[in-house]
Amino acid sequence: MTNTFLALINRILARTGQTEVVTLANVATPAKQAIIFLNETRKEILDAVPNNQWLKKGTLNLISGQPDYTLPAETNFNLIQKYAVTINNTALQYISPTGTFSQGEKRPAIDLDDQTPGQPRYYYSLADNQTLSVWPVPDKTETLRFYYRIAASPLINDSDLSQFSEHWETVLVLGTQARLERFLGEPYADTYALYREGITRLKRQIRYGIGHRMQGPCLGY
């Protein structure tokens, strides 16, 4: 289970013998440095492999007569993999908000104002990047499934999630801990070695098609 930004920072502070905090707003050093170091480490991990390897599953519960659905807070329409939106293992096709198809497809535009219920075959997003819409309007309750990339934007709020699996949150904590130990003038070589081992294992698992979602033994502790 992925942890909140606040929980991860407190985990790192505790492991380095520092005082934990109740919020990340307006904190002083060393918590302030831990925030910076965690985001640096998270970006380093995300940059270690191609973006399309960092995918998470998402679902939306479609309701009869309702075309528009709010996406989970940790993602947005631009992060969704365009060819991995399905209902009952059948892929939906992406269309533009005006109902037109991708360039090169010689098909007339769809009238998205037509609210006749049916089996959704297409999906799109309007100006609001947090909304996914389907057409035709659903005629029954179904589950829409999709994959989306983990955003590389920095974590800011107490409740922000790393979006990593438990295994890779361990690597994230180790990398941040090593940076903070070095900043505090403490020995950090052993922690950093465990972090680099985690990065190496990540790359090896990606190479052999296991991916970051693998549930394996945690590193170091």
Secondary structure, DSSP 4 states (H G I P E B T S, - for coil): -PPBHHHHHHHHHHHTTPPP-S--TTPPTTHHHHHHHHHHHHHHHHHTS-GGGSEEEEEEEE-TT--EEEPPTT--GGGB-TT--EETTEEPEE--TTS---TT---PPP-TT----B---EEE--S-TTEEEEESPBSS-EEEEEEEEPP-SPP-STT-B----HHHHHHHHHHHHHHHHHHTT---HHHHHHHHHHHHHHHHHHHTT--TT---PPS--
